[in-house]
Amino acid sequence: MHEYDLIADWYASHRAGPMGVPEVTALAVSLPAGASVLDVGCGTGLPLTRVLLEHGCHVMGVDSSRELLARFQANFPHVPVKCAPIQSCELQEQAFDAAIAWGVLFHLRHEEQEQAITHIARALKPGAAFLFTSGDAHGSIDGEPMNGVPFRYHSYSVDGYRDLLRAHGLSLEATHTDPGGNAYYLSRKTGSGG
């Protein structure tokens, strides 16, 4: 069973806050009207999918937790979803104008992060943005349990992510850390949009 399936009710009640909203809002307003956005690790869709939809984006959600996706579909019944781990999810090539992965990659081991970025990069159109969160130092740690369920976290350094992104046709444009300690990475698929 997926760890988030075990804490779905708890997670749904704790995740609807403002974390990530300013960053995803800034991304959404920078996109053309009707942009297609891949929401990796979409969870319940609150609050980030809602932000994207409110800004006129067409969203596709991907998450490996059936319980969270059930809540996503209750919140957004007309938004398409896939229940799959992103590191093995087959997506249409060059289908998306942008992708977000908030609170996702650091749950994956380093080699799985590379697989995930491979799939995401392949699904992005040239010039598309990829906004994600992770740590900013290379390593793996045991984090505080969420509602009693243990989680392990993995991250590359900023330079490590820059190199990994470059190897998959993405350039790192900006990084910043919010007041809650979340490290954001904004990258873009190389090539001209069109």
PyMOL commands that place a pseudoatom at each C-alpha (Angstrom):
pseudoatom trace, name=CA, resn=MET, resi=1, chain=A, elem=C, hetatm=0, pos=[0.000, 0.000, 0.000]
pseudoatom trace, name=CA, resn=HIS, resi=2, chain=A, elem=C, hetatm=0, pos=[1.150, 3.519, -0.776]
pseudoatom trace, name=CA, resn=GLU, resi=3, chain=A, elem=C, hetatm=0, pos=[2.189, 5.556, 2.302]
pseudoatom trace, name=CA, resn=TYR, resi=4, chain=A, elem=C, hetatm=0, pos=[-0.139, 8.401, 1.388]
pseudoatom trace, name=CA, resn=ASP, resi=5, chain=A, elem=C, hetatm=0, pos=[-3.068, 5.965, 1.206]
pseudoatom trace, name=CA, resn=LEU, resi=6, chain=A, elem=C, hetatm=0, pos=[-2.500, 5.363, 4.930]
pseudoatom trace, name=CA, resn=ILE, resi=7, chain=A, elem=C, hetatm=0, pos=[-2.733, 9.065, 5.799]
pseudoatom trace, name=CA, resn=ALA, resi=8, chain=A, elem=C, hetatm=0, pos=[-5.087, 10.349, 3.096]
pseudoatom trace, name=CA, resn=ASP, resi=9, chain=A, elem=C, hetatm=0, pos=[-7.672, 11.872, 5.456]
pseudoatom trace, name=CA, resn=TRP, resi=10, chain=A, elem=C, hetatm=0, pos=[-5.010, 13.514, 7.611]
pseudoatom trace, name=CA, resn=TYR, resi=11, chain=A, elem=C, hetatm=0, pos=[-3.114, 14.798, 4.558]
pseudoatom trace, name=CA, resn=ALA, resi=12, chain=A, elem=C, hetatm=0, pos=[-6.262, 16.200, 2.938]
pseudoatom trace, name=CA, resn=SER, resi=13, chain=A, elem=C, hetatm=0, pos=[-7.064, 18.181, 6.075]
pseudoatom trace, name=CA, resn=HIS, resi=14, chain=A, elem=C, hetatm=0, pos=[-3.510, 19.555, 6.417]
pseudoatom trace, name=CA, resn=ARG, resi=15, chain=A, elem=C, hetatm=0, pos=[-2.539, 20.308, 2.807]
pseudoatom trace, name=CA, resn=ALA, resi=16, chain=A, elem=C, hetatm=0, pos=[-5.145, 22.868, 1.779]
pseudoatom trace, name=CA, resn=GLY, resi=17, chain=A, elem=C, hetatm=0, pos=[-3.024, 25.756, 3.136]
pseudoatom trace, name=CA, resn=PRO, resi=18, chain=A, elem=C, hetatm=0, pos=[-1.102, 28.350, 1.145]
pseudoatom trace, name=CA, resn=MET, resi=19, chain=A, elem=C, hetatm=0, pos=[2.232, 26.499, 0.671]
pseudoatom trace, name=CA, resn=GLY, resi=20, chain=A, elem=C, hetatm=0, pos=[3.248, 26.733, -2.975]
pseudoatom trace, name=CA, resn=VAL, resi=21, chain=A, elem=C, hetatm=0, pos=[0.358, 29.010, -3.948]
pseudoatom trace, name=CA, resn=PRO, resi=22, chain=A, elem=C, hetatm=0, pos=[2.464, 32.139, -4.692]
pseudoatom trace, name=CA, resn=GLU, resi=23, chain=A, elem=C, hetatm=0, pos=[4.940, 30.164, -6.813]
pseudoatom trace, name=CA, resn=VAL, resi=24, chain=A, elem=C, hetatm=0, pos=[2.292, 28.249, -8.768]
pseudoatom trace, name=CA, resn=THR, resi=25, chain=A, elem=C, hetatm=0, pos=[0.240, 31.426, -9.222]
pseudoatom trace, name=CA, resn=ALA, resi=26, chain=A, elem=C, hetatm=0, pos=[3.294, 33.180, -10.685]
pseudoatom trace, name=CA, resn=LEU, resi=27, chain=A, elem=C, hetatm=0, pos=[3.818, 30.254, -13.043]
pseudoatom trace, name=CA, resn=ALA, resi=28, chain=A, elem=C, hetatm=0, pos=[0.147, 30.150, -14.050]
pseudoatom trace, name=CA, resn=VAL, resi=29, chain=A, elem=C, hetatm=0, pos=[-0.041, 33.853, -14.906]
pseudoatom trace, name=CA, resn=SER, resi=30, chain=A, elem=C, hetatm=0, pos=[3.075, 33.499, -17.075]
pseudoatom trace, name=CA, resn=LEU, resi=31, chain=A, elem=C, hetatm=0, pos=[1.454, 30.812, -19.240]
pseudoatom trace, name=CA, resn=PRO, resi=32, chain=A, elem=C, hetatm=0, pos=[-0.648, 31.393, -22.353]
pseudoatom trace, name=CA, resn=ALA, resi=33, chain=A, elem=C, hetatm=0, pos=[-4.422, 31.136, -22.006]
pseudoatom trace, name=CA, resn=GLY, resi=34, chain=A, elem=C, hetatm=0, pos=[-5.553, 27.525, -22.003]
pseudoatom trace, name=CA, resn=ALA, resi=35, chain=A, elem=C, hetatm=0, pos=[-2.069, 26.165, -21.280]
pseudoatom trace, name=CA, resn=SER, resi=36, chain=A, elem=C, hetatm=0, pos=[-1.789, 22.442, -20.578]
pseudoatom trace, name=CA, resn=VAL, resi=37, chain=A, elem=C, hetatm=0, pos=[-0.140, 21.696, -17.226]
pseudoatom trace, name=CA, resn=LEU, resi=38, chain=A, elem=C, hetatm=0, pos=[0.980, 18.378, -15.777]
pseudoatom trace, name=CA, resn=ASP, resi=39, chain=A, elem=C, hetatm=0, pos=[0.506, 18.254, -11.991]
pseudoatom trace, name=CA, resn=VAL, resi=40, chain=A, elem=C, hetatm=0, pos=[2.871, 15.527, -10.779]
pseudoatom trace, name=CA, resn=GLY, resi=41, chain=A, elem=C, hetatm=0, pos=[1.948, 14.195, -7.359]
pseudoatom trace, name=CA, resn=CYS, resi=42, chain=A, elem=C, hetatm=0, pos=[-1.317, 16.117, -7.548]
pseudoatom trace, name=CA, resn=GLY, resi=43, chain=A, elem=C, hetatm=0, pos=[-2.690, 14.619, -4.331]
pseudoatom trace, name=CA, resn=THR, resi=44, chain=A, elem=C, hetatm=0, pos=[-6.154, 16.034, -3.613]
pseudoatom trace, name=CA, resn=GLY, resi=45, chain=A, elem=C, hetatm=0, pos=[-5.560, 18.935, -5.997]
pseudoatom trace, name=CA, resn=LEU, resi=46, chain=A, elem=C, hetatm=0, pos=[-5.862, 21.443, -3.180]
pseudoatom trace, name=CA, resn=PRO, resi=47, chain=A, elem=C, hetatm=0, pos=[-4.628, 24.056, -3.368]
pseudoatom trace, name=CA, resn=LEU, resi=48, chain=A, elem=C, hetatm=0, pos=[-2.351, 23.903, -6.433]
pseudoatom trace, name=CA, resn=THR, resi=49, chain=A, elem=C, hetatm=0, pos=[-4.577, 22.315, -9.093]
pseudoatom trace, name=CA, resn=ARG, resi=50, chain=A, elem=C, hetatm=0, pos=[-7.286, 24.768, -8.084]
pseudoatom trace, name=CA, resn=VAL, resi=51, chain=A, elem=C, hetatm=0, pos=[-4.836, 27.669, -8.637]
pseudoatom trace, name=CA, resn=LEU, resi=52, chain=A, elem=C, hetatm=0, pos=[-4.000, 26.385, -12.115]
pseudoatom trace, name=CA, resn=LEU, resi=53, chain=A, elem=C, hetatm=0, pos=[-7.659, 25.914, -13.053]
pseudoatom trace, name=CA, resn=GLU, resi=54, chain=A, elem=C, hetatm=0, pos=[-8.595, 29.364, -11.731]
pseudoatom trace, name=CA, resn=HIS, resi=55, chain=A, elem=C, hetatm=0, pos=[-5.991, 30.810, -14.110]
pseudoatom trace, name=CA, resn=GLY, resi=56, chain=A, elem=C, hetatm=0, pos=[-7.486, 29.042, -17.135]
pseudoatom trace, name=CA, resn=CYS, resi=57, chain=A, elem=C, hetatm=0, pos=[-5.041, 26.144, -17.379]
pseudoatom trace, name=CA, resn=HIS, resi=58, chain=A, elem=C, hetatm=0, pos=[-5.999, 22.671, -18.552]
pseudoatom trace, name=CA, resn=VAL, resi=59, chain=A, elem=C, hetatm=0, pos=[-4.577, 20.262, -15.983]
pseudoatom trace, name=CA, resn=MET, resi=60, chain=A, elem=C, hetatm=0, pos=[-3.750, 16.567, -15.958]
pseudoatom trace, name=CA, resn=GLY, resi=61, chain=A, elem=C, hetatm=0, pos=[-2.999, 15.065, -12.561]
pseudoatom trace, name=CA, resn=VAL, resi=62, chain=A, elem=C, hetatm=0, pos=[-0.669, 12.160, -11.835]
pseudoatom trace, name=CA, resn=ASP, resi=63, chain=A, elem=C, hetatm=0, pos=[-0.360, 10.525, -8.429]
pseudoatom trace, name=CA, resn=SER, resi=64, chain=A, elem=C, hetatm=0, pos=[0.456, 7.036, -7.203]
pseudoatom trace, name=CA, resn=SER, resi=65, chain=A, elem=C, hetatm=0, pos=[-1.953, 7.201, -4.242]
pseudoatom trace, name=CA, resn=ARG, resi=66, chain=A, elem=C, hetatm=0, pos=[-5.408, 5.864, -5.090]
pseudoatom trace, name=CA, resn=GLU, resi=67, chain=A, elem=C, hetatm=0, pos=[-6.869, 7.416, -1.941]
pseudoatom trace, name=CA, resn=LEU, resi=68, chain=A, elem=C, hetatm=0, pos=[-5.580, 10.897, -2.761]
pseudoatom trace, name=CA, resn=LEU, resi=69, chain=A, elem=C, hetatm=0, pos=[-6.689, 10.578, -6.391]
pseudoatom trace, name=CA, resn=ALA, resi=70, chain=A, elem=C, hetatm=0, pos=[-10.201, 9.653, -5.237]
pseudoatom trace, name=CA, resn=ARG, resi=71, chain=A, elem=C, hetatm=0, pos=[-10.294, 12.939, -3.336]
pseudoatom trace, name=CA, resn=PHE, resi=72, chain=A, elem=C, hetatm=0, pos=[-8.819, 14.769, -6.351]
pseudoatom trace, name=CA, resn=GLN, resi=73, chain=A, elem=C, hetatm=0, pos=[-11.580, 13.392, -8.578]
pseudoatom trace, name=CA, resn=ALA, resi=74, chain=A, elem=C, hetatm=0, pos=[-14.227, 14.422, -6.028]
pseudoatom trace, name=CA, resn=ASN, resi=75, chain=A, elem=C, hetatm=0, pos=[-12.765, 17.945, -6.025]
pseudoatom trace, name=CA, resn=PHE, resi=76, chain=A, elem=C, hetatm=0, pos=[-12.226, 18.172, -9.802]
pseudoatom trace, name=CA, resn=PRO, resi=77, chain=A, elem=C, hetatm=0, pos=[-14.406, 15.567, -11.567]
pseudoatom trace, name=CA, resn=HIS, resi=78, chain=A, elem=C, hetatm=0, pos=[-13.637, 16.875, -15.074]
pseudoatom trace, name=CA, resn=VAL, resi=79, chain=A, elem=C, hetatm=0, pos=[-9.835, 16.913, -14.741]
pseudoatom trace, name=CA, resn=PRO, resi=80, chain=A, elem=C, hetatm=0, pos=[-8.112, 13.834, -16.205]
pseudoatom trace, name=CA, resn=VAL, resi=81, chain=A, elem=C, hetatm=0, pos=[-5.864, 11.805, -13.904]
pseudoatom trace, name=CA, resn=LYS, resi=82, chain=A, elem=C, hetatm=0, pos=[-3.461, 8.882, -14.032]
pseudoatom trace, name=CA, resn=CYS, resi=83, chain=A, elem=C, hetatm=0, pos=[-2.766, 6.665, -11.052]
pseudoatom trace, name=CA, resn=ALA, resi=84, chain=A, elem=C, hetatm=0, pos=[0.891, 5.790, -11.491]
pseudoatom trace, name=CA, resn=PRO, resi=85, chain=A, elem=C, hetatm=0, pos=[4.304, 6.507, -10.028]
pseudoatom trace, name=CA, resn=ILE, resi=86, chain=A, elem=C, hetatm=0, pos=[5.808, 9.315, -12.105]
pseudoatom trace, name=CA, resn=GLN, resi=87, chain=A, elem=C, hetatm=0, pos=[9.113, 7.478, -12.461]
pseudoatom trace, name=CA, resn=SER, resi=88, chain=A, elem=C, hetatm=0, pos=[7.353, 4.835, -14.597]
pseudoatom trace, name=CA, resn=CYS, resi=89, chain=A, elem=C, hetatm=0, pos=[4.378, 6.807, -15.952]
pseudoatom trace, name=CA, resn=GLU, resi=90, chain=A, elem=C, hetatm=0, pos=[4.066, 6.909, -19.713]
pseudoatom trace, name=CA, resn=LEU, resi=91, chain=A, elem=C, hetatm=0, pos=[2.956, 10.343, -20.881]
pseudoatom trace, name=CA, resn=GLN, resi=92, chain=A, elem=C, hetatm=0, pos=[2.337, 11.756, -24.324]
pseudoatom trace, name=CA, resn=GLU, resi=93, chain=A, elem=C, hetatm=0, pos=[5.486, 13.377, -25.686]
pseudoatom trace, name=CA, resn=GLN, resi=94, chain=A, elem=C, hetatm=0, pos=[5.589, 17.185, -25.939]
pseudoatom trace, name=CA, resn=ALA, resi=95, chain=A, elem=C, hetatm=0, pos=[2.026, 17.473, -24.640]
pseudoatom trace, name=CA, resn=PHE, resi=96, chain=A, elem=C, hetatm=0, pos=[2.410, 20.040, -21.846]
pseudoatom trace, name=CA, resn=ASP, resi=97, chain=A, elem=C, hetatm=0, pos=[3.176, 23.755, -21.663]
pseudoatom trace, name=CA, resn=ALA, resi=98, chain=A, elem=C, hetatm=0, pos=[4.321, 23.342, -18.053]
pseudoatom trace, name=CA, resn=ALA, resi=99, chain=A, elem=C, hetatm=0, pos=[4.641, 20.839, -15.226]
pseudoatom trace, name=CA, resn=ILE, resi=100, chain=A, elem=C, hetatm=0, pos=[4.675, 21.178, -11.468]
pseudoatom trace, name=CA, resn=ALA, resi=101, chain=A, elem=C, hetatm=0, pos=[5.870, 18.672, -8.872]
pseudoatom trace, name=CA, resn=TRP, resi=102, chain=A, elem=C, hetatm=0, pos=[5.279, 20.111, -5.413]
pseudoatom trace, name=CA, resn=GLY, resi=103, chain=A, elem=C, hetatm=0, pos=[6.458, 17.894, -2.558]
pseudoatom trace, name=CA, resn=VAL, resi=104, chain=A, elem=C, hetatm=0, pos=[7.071, 14.887, -4.790]
pseudoatom trace, name=CA, resn=LEU, resi=105, chain=A, elem=C, hetatm=0, pos=[10.620, 14.342, -6.005]
pseudoatom trace, name=CA, resn=PHE, resi=106, chain=A, elem=C, hetatm=0, pos=[12.172, 14.196, -2.538]
pseudoatom trace, name=CA, resn=HIS, resi=107, chain=A, elem=C, hetatm=0, pos=[10.074, 11.093, -1.786]
pseudoatom trace, name=CA, resn=LEU, resi=108, chain=A, elem=C, hetatm=0, pos=[11.901, 9.278, -4.595]
pseudoatom trace, name=CA, resn=ARG, resi=109, chain=A, elem=C, hetatm=0, pos=[15.344, 7.727, -4.315]
pseudoatom trace, name=CA, resn=HIS, resi=110, chain=A, elem=C, hetatm=0, pos=[17.990, 9.480, -6.419]
pseudoatom trace, name=CA, resn=GLU, resi=111, chain=A, elem=C, hetatm=0, pos=[17.759, 7.035, -9.334]
pseudoatom trace, name=CA, resn=GLU, resi=112, chain=A, elem=C, hetatm=0, pos=[13.945, 7.316, -9.260]
pseudoatom trace, name=CA, resn=GLN, resi=113, chain=A, elem=C, hetatm=0, pos=[14.194, 11.108, -9.387]
pseudoatom trace, name=CA, resn=GLU, resi=114, chain=A, elem=C, hetatm=0, pos=[16.247, 10.783, -12.545]
pseudoatom trace, name=CA, resn=GLN, resi=115, chain=A, elem=C, hetatm=0, pos=[13.610, 8.454, -14.033]
pseudoatom trace, name=CA, resn=ALA, resi=116, chain=A, elem=C, hetatm=0, pos=[10.851, 10.893, -13.053]
pseudoatom trace, name=CA, resn=ILE, resi=117, chain=A, elem=C, hetatm=0, pos=[12.648, 13.853, -14.612]
pseudoatom trace, name=CA, resn=THR, resi=118, chain=A, elem=C, hetatm=0, pos=[13.177, 11.800, -17.778]
pseudoatom trace, name=CA, resn=HIS, resi=119, chain=A, elem=C, hetatm=0, pos=[9.417, 11.199, -18.094]
pseudoatom trace, name=CA, resn=ILE, resi=120, chain=A, elem=C, hetatm=0, pos=[8.491, 14.783, -17.231]
pseudoatom trace, name=CA, resn=ALA, resi=121, chain=A, elem=C, hetatm=0, pos=[11.035, 16.298, -19.645]
pseudoatom trace, name=CA, resn=ARG, resi=122, chain=A, elem=C, hetatm=0, pos=[9.825, 14.066, -22.457]
pseudoatom trace, name=CA, resn=ALA, resi=123, chain=A, elem=C, hetatm=0, pos=[6.223, 15.221, -21.862]
pseudoatom trace, name=CA, resn=LEU, resi=124, chain=A, elem=C, hetatm=0, pos=[7.096, 18.937, -22.015]
pseudoatom trace, name=CA, resn=LYS, resi=125, chain=A, elem=C, hetatm=0, pos=[6.920, 21.049, -25.141]
pseudoatom trace, name=CA, resn=PRO, resi=126, chain=A, elem=C, hetatm=0, pos=[10.063, 23.012, -26.062]
pseudoatom trace, name=CA, resn=GLY, resi=127, chain=A, elem=C, hetatm=0, pos=[10.180, 26.153, -23.935]
pseudoatom trace, name=CA, resn=ALA, resi=128, chain=A, elem=C, hetatm=0, pos=[7.871, 24.653, -21.294]
pseudoatom trace, name=CA, resn=ALA, resi=129, chain=A, elem=C, hetatm=0, pos=[8.471, 25.390, -17.614]
pseudoatom trace, name=CA, resn=PHE, resi=130, chain=A, elem=C, hetatm=0, pos=[8.986, 22.756, -14.910]
pseudoatom trace, name=CA, resn=LEU, resi=131, chain=A, elem=C, hetatm=0, pos=[8.539, 23.984, -11.327]
pseudoatom trace, name=CA, resn=PHE, resi=132, chain=A, elem=C, hetatm=0, pos=[9.362, 21.581, -8.512]
pseudoatom trace, name=CA, resn=THR, resi=133, chain=A, elem=C, hetatm=0, pos=[10.359, 21.426, -4.876]
pseudoatom trace, name=CA, resn=SER, resi=134, chain=A, elem=C, hetatm=0, pos=[13.028, 19.352, -3.200]
pseudoatom trace, name=CA, resn=GLY, resi=135, chain=A, elem=C, hetatm=0, pos=[15.907, 19.834, -0.821]
pseudoatom trace, name=CA, resn=ASP, resi=136, chain=A, elem=C, hetatm=0, pos=[19.034, 21.818, -1.601]
pseudoatom trace, name=CA, resn=ALA, resi=137, chain=A, elem=C, hetatm=0, pos=[21.722, 19.487, -0.210]
pseudoatom trace, name=CA, resn=HIS, resi=138, chain=A, elem=C, hetatm=0, pos=[22.698, 16.066, -1.536]
pseudoatom trace, name=CA, resn=GLY, resi=139, chain=A, elem=C, hetatm=0, pos=[21.689, 13.199, 0.697]
pseudoatom trace, name=CA, resn=SER, resi=140, chain=A, elem=C, hetatm=0, pos=[18.932, 11.085, 2.218]
pseudoatom trace, name=CA, resn=ILE, resi=141, chain=A, elem=C, hetatm=0, pos=[17.321, 11.525, 5.632]
pseudoatom trace, name=CA, resn=ASP, resi=142, chain=A, elem=C, hetatm=0, pos=[14.525, 10.076, 7.734]
pseudoatom trace, name=CA, resn=GLY, resi=143, chain=A, elem=C, hetatm=0, pos=[11.940, 12.795, 8.180]
pseudoatom trace, name=CA, resn=GLU, resi=144, chain=A, elem=C, hetatm=0, pos=[9.416, 13.358, 10.912]
pseudoatom trace, name=CA, resn=PRO, resi=145, chain=A, elem=C, hetatm=0, pos=[6.550, 10.870, 10.562]
pseudoatom trace, name=CA, resn=MET, resi=146, chain=A, elem=C, hetatm=0, pos=[3.356, 12.280, 9.083]
pseudoatom trace, name=CA, resn=ASN, resi=147, chain=A, elem=C, hetatm=0, pos=[0.404, 11.161, 11.208]
pseudoatom trace, name=CA, resn=GLY, resi=148, chain=A, elem=C, hetatm=0, pos=[2.542, 8.281, 12.490]
pseudoatom trace, name=CA, resn=VAL, resi=149, chain=A, elem=C, hetatm=0, pos=[3.717, 7.093, 9.060]
pseudoatom trace, name=CA, resn=PRO, resi=150, chain=A, elem=C, hetatm=0, pos=[7.487, 7.330, 8.491]
pseudoatom trace, name=CA, resn=PHE, resi=151, chain=A, elem=C, hetatm=0, pos=[8.868, 8.922, 5.333]
pseudoatom trace, name=CA, resn=ARG, resi=152, chain=A, elem=C, hetatm=0, pos=[12.407, 9.039, 3.961]
pseudoatom trace, name=CA, resn=TYR, resi=153, chain=A, elem=C, hetatm=0, pos=[13.554, 12.042, 1.914]
pseudoatom trace, name=CA, resn=HIS, resi=154, chain=A, elem=C, hetatm=0, pos=[16.178, 12.262, -0.817]
pseudoatom trace, name=CA, resn=SER, resi=155, chain=A, elem=C, hetatm=0, pos=[17.677, 15.283, -2.516]
pseudoatom trace, name=CA, resn=TYR, resi=156, chain=A, elem=C, hetatm=0, pos=[20.423, 16.425, -4.819]
pseudoatom trace, name=CA, resn=SER, resi=157, chain=A, elem=C, hetatm=0, pos=[22.300, 19.666, -4.259]
pseudoatom trace, name=CA, resn=VAL, resi=158, chain=A, elem=C, hetatm=0, pos=[21.349, 22.693, -6.359]
pseudoatom trace, name=CA, resn=ASP, resi=159, chain=A, elem=C, hetatm=0, pos=[24.299, 21.934, -8.654]
pseudoatom trace, name=CA, resn=GLY, resi=160, chain=A, elem=C, hetatm=0, pos=[23.246, 18.283, -8.751]
pseudoatom trace, name=CA, resn=TYR, resi=161, chain=A, elem=C, hetatm=0, pos=[19.752, 19.241, -9.893]
pseudoatom trace, name=CA, resn=ARG, resi=162, chain=A, elem=C, hetatm=0, pos=[21.216, 21.676, -12.433]
pseudoatom trace, name=CA, resn=ASP, resi=163, chain=A, elem=C, hetatm=0, pos=[23.306, 18.845, -13.929]
pseudoatom trace, name=CA, resn=LEU, resi=164, chain=A, elem=C, hetatm=0, pos=[20.434, 16.342, -13.827]
pseudoatom trace, name=CA, resn=LEU, resi=165, chain=A, elem=C, hetatm=0, pos=[18.056, 18.770, -15.508]
pseudoatom trace, name=CA, resn=ARG, resi=166, chain=A, elem=C, hetatm=0, pos=[20.636, 19.676, -18.169]
pseudoatom trace, name=CA, resn=ALA, resi=167, chain=A, elem=C, hetatm=0, pos=[21.145, 15.976, -18.956]
pseudoatom trace, name=CA, resn=HIS, resi=168, chain=A, elem=C, hetatm=0, pos=[17.424, 15.780, -19.773]
pseudoatom trace, name=CA, resn=GLY, resi=169, chain=A, elem=C, hetatm=0, pos=[17.150, 18.904, -21.912]
pseudoatom trace, name=CA, resn=LEU, resi=170, chain=A, elem=C, hetatm=0, pos=[16.108, 21.313, -19.153]
pseudoatom trace, name=CA, resn=SER, resi=171, chain=A, elem=C, hetatm=0, pos=[17.887, 24.430, -17.945]
pseudoatom trace, name=CA, resn=LEU, resi=172, chain=A, elem=C, hetatm=0, pos=[17.633, 25.603, -14.344]
pseudoatom trace, name=CA, resn=GLU, resi=173, chain=A, elem=C, hetatm=0, pos=[16.469, 29.237, -14.410]
pseudoatom trace, name=CA, resn=ALA, resi=174, chain=A, elem=C, hetatm=0, pos=[15.890, 30.075, -10.753]
pseudoatom trace, name=CA, resn=THR, resi=175, chain=A, elem=C, hetatm=0, pos=[15.866, 28.685, -7.239]
pseudoatom trace, name=CA, resn=HIS, resi=176, chain=A, elem=C, hetatm=0, pos=[14.579, 30.094, -3.983]
pseudoatom trace, name=CA, resn=THR, resi=177, chain=A, elem=C, hetatm=0, pos=[13.551, 28.950, -0.535]
pseudoatom trace, name=CA, resn=ASP, resi=178, chain=A, elem=C, hetatm=0, pos=[10.250, 30.033, 0.997]
pseudoatom trace, name=CA, resn=PRO, resi=179, chain=A, elem=C, hetatm=0, pos=[9.792, 30.973, 4.682]
pseudoatom trace, name=CA, resn=GLY, resi=180, chain=A, elem=C, hetatm=0, pos=[8.780, 27.365, 5.429]
pseudoatom trace, name=CA, resn=GLY, resi=181, chain=A, elem=C, hetatm=0, pos=[12.121, 26.048, 4.154]
pseudoatom trace, name=CA, resn=ASN, resi=182, chain=A, elem=C, hetatm=0, pos=[10.782, 24.615, 0.878]
pseudoatom trace, name=CA, resn=ALA, resi=183, chain=A, elem=C, hetatm=0, pos=[13.365, 24.863, -1.923]
pseudoatom trace, name=CA, resn=TYR, resi=184, chain=A, elem=C, hetatm=0, pos=[11.838, 25.718, -5.315]
pseudoatom trace, name=CA, resn=TYR, resi=185, chain=A, elem=C, hetatm=0, pos=[13.424, 25.035, -8.681]
pseudoatom trace, name=CA, resn=LEU, resi=186, chain=A, elem=C, hetatm=0, pos=[12.170, 26.640, -11.888]
pseudoatom trace, name=CA, resn=SER, resi=187, chain=A, elem=C, hetatm=0, pos=[13.542, 25.041, -15.023]
pseudoatom trace, name=CA, resn=ARG, resi=188, chain=A, elem=C, hetatm=0, pos=[12.668, 25.223, -18.696]
pseudoatom trace, name=CA, resn=LYS, resi=189, chain=A, elem=C, hetatm=0, pos=[12.871, 22.729, -21.532]
pseudoatom trace, name=CA, resn=THR, resi=190, chain=A, elem=C, hetatm=0, pos=[15.420, 23.907, -24.040]
pseudoatom trace, name=CA, resn=GLY, resi=191, chain=A, elem=C, hetatm=0, pos=[14.321, 24.774, -27.546]
pseudoatom trace, name=CA, resn=SER, resi=192, chain=A, elem=C, hetatm=0, pos=[11.896, 27.384, -28.744]
pseudoatom trace, name=CA, resn=GLY, resi=193, chain=A, elem=C, hetatm=0, pos=[8.209, 27.194, -27.986]
pseudoatom trace, name=CA, resn=GLY, resi=194, chain=A, elem=C, hetatm=0, pos=[5.815, 26.939, -30.778]
for i in range(1, 194): cmd.bond("trace and resi %d" % i, "trace and resi %d" % (i + 1))
show_as sticks, trace
zoom trace
